[in-house]
Structures are given as C-alpha cells and as structure tokens.
C-alpha cells in the first residue's frame, strides 16, 4: 500500500485542468501597474481554498469553467453569483441554465454576475444592476 487515498485528488485534477481559464478571468480584473505588472485579486492557492471550504463552486466544462458563489445580504436576499467564467463561450452559454436552476433550487432569488458588459448581450433575461468602478492610486 502506498498511502491513504486523497478524496480531493480528482477534484484537484479538474481544478488544475481548468486553472488556465480561471487565471485568464482573474487577469481581466487585475490591477495593472504602471510598469505593466499585474496584481491579481486572488492567487491560485486562494481560489483552491475557497473551493475546498465550500465558499465557491467549480463548474467544469470540456472546454470552459465557471466559478459561482452565494451572496446573501443582511435582509436575506440570496443570489447565486457567477464570479469567474472562461473558455469556450458556446459551452458557457449551454451550462448557464443548469447553473441558474441549481441556484434557484437552493433558495436564490436571482443569478448575478460580474464582468464585461458584453456578457449582457450573450445571456437572455439579464439586465444591468449597477456599475463597478475603480480608481487606481498607484
């Protein structure tokens, strides 16, 4: 016997396979320094920790990945939030109804997401609910 079985090993393999798409999505919202350096909001280890702690959900496709999480307000409004998505756009579009239904069945009143405004053109039934802004100090 070589050692105990790691129950997270298959999950970790999927995460590693999908990491390039996740990383590309993180780069889109990264802080871009004057010297061209990117400061990501999350490193690989941070995303992995969120996944294994159940704070974020991994939706791997054959050629894409979607990461979601729950947002619950103090008033009890619960949303299933698409945090990151990357890879094949057509496959992402095909996966979204399944992801939306999963959130609905878990008590969410809406599906939200952040990203480029172009996502609004891609998915039916979505509308803008605010604008995210940033002012760089460095």
C-alpha positions in Angstrom: 0.0 0.0 0.0 1.4 3.4 -1.0 -0.6 5.5 1.4 -4.0 6.8 2.2 -6.4 7.8 -0.6 -6.8 11.5 -1.2 -10.5 12.1 -1.7 -9.8 15.6 -3.2 -7.4 14.2 -5.9 -10.0 14.0 -8.7 -11.3 17.5 -7.8 -7.8 18.9 -7.7 -7.1 17.4 -11.2 -10.2 19.2 -12.6 -9.2 22.4 -10.9 -5.7 22.2 -12.4 -7.1 21.4 -15.9 -9.4 24.5 -15.6 -6.8 26.8 -14.0 -5.7 28.5 -17.2 -9.3 29.7 -17.9 -9.7 30.8 -14.3 -6.4 32.7 -14.4 -7.3 34.4 -17.6 -10.5 35.6 -16.0 -8.6 36.9 -13.0 -6.2 38.7 -15.2 -9.1 40.7 -16.7 -9.9 42.3 -13.4 -6.3 42.5 -12.1 -4.7 45.8 -11.1 -2.4 46.9 -13.8 0.7 48.8 -12.5 2.4 51.5 -14.4 5.3 49.1 -15.2 2.8 46.6 -16.7 2.8 44.3 -13.7 -0.5 42.6 -12.9 -1.6 42.2 -9.3 -4.4 39.5 -9.3 -7.2 39.7 -6.8 -6.7 36.0 -6.0 -3.8 33.7 -6.4 -4.3 30.0 -7.3 -4.0 28.9 -3.7 -6.7 31.4 -2.7 -9.2 30.1 -5.3 -8.4 26.5 -4.2 -9.0 27.3 -0.6 -12.4 28.9 -1.5 -13.3 25.8 -3.4 -12.4 23.2 -0.7 -14.0 25.3 2.0 -17.3 25.4 0.1 -17.3 29.1 -0.5 -17.0 28.8 -4.2 -18.4 26.2 -6.6 -16.5 24.8 -9.6 -18.4 24.1 -12.8 -16.0 22.5 -15.2 -16.9 22.0 -18.8 -15.0 20.2 -21.5 -13.5 23.5 -22.8 -14.6 26.0 -20.2 -15.1 26.7 -16.5 -17.5 28.7 -14.4 -17.0 29.6 -10.7 -20.0 30.6 -8.7 -20.8 31.6 -5.1 -23.7 32.6 -2.9 -24.2 36.2 -2.0 -26.6 36.7 1.0 -27.5 40.2 2.1 -28.4 41.1 5.7 -32.1 41.3 4.7 -31.9 37.7 3.5 -31.8 38.3 -0.3 -29.8 35.4 -1.7 -28.2 35.4 -5.1 -26.2 32.8 -6.9 -23.3 34.8 -8.3 -21.1 34.0 -11.3 -17.7 35.1 -10.1 -15.5 33.9 -13.0 -16.0 32.2 -16.3 -13.6 31.4 -19.1 -13.0 29.2 -22.1 -15.4 28.2 -24.8 -18.3 30.8 -24.9 -20.8 28.5 -26.5 -20.3 25.8 -23.8 -20.6 28.5 -21.1 -23.9 29.6 -22.6 -25.1 26.0 -22.6 -24.1 25.5 -19.0 -25.7 28.6 -17.6 -29.4 27.3 -17.5 -28.2 24.4 -15.4 -26.2 26.6 -13.1 -29.2 29.1 -12.7 -31.5 26.2 -11.9 -29.1 24.9 -9.3 -29.1 28.3 -7.6 -32.9 28.6 -7.8 -33.3 25.2 -6.1 -31.1 26.4 -3.3 -33.2 29.4 -2.5 -31.6 32.0 -4.6 -33.9 34.7 -5.9 -31.6 35.7 -8.8 -28.5 34.9 -10.7 -25.9 37.7 -10.8 -22.5 38.0 -12.3 -19.7 40.4 -12.8 -17.5 41.0 -15.8 -17.6 42.8 -19.1 -20.8 44.4 -20.3 -20.7 42.1 -23.3 -22.0 39.3 -21.1 -25.4 41.1 -21.1 -25.6 40.5 -24.9 -24.8 36.9 -24.6 -27.3 35.7 -22.0 -31.1 36.1 -22.2 -33.0 37.7 -19.4 -30.1 39.5 -17.7 -30.1 43.3 -17.0 -27.6 45.6 -15.6 -28.0 46.2 -11.8 -25.2 48.6 -11.2 -21.7 49.6 -12.4 -18.5 48.6 -10.8 -15.9 51.3 -10.8 -12.2 51.6 -9.8 -9.8 54.4 -9.2 -6.1 53.4 -9.2 -3.9 55.2 -6.7 -0.6 53.7 -7.9 
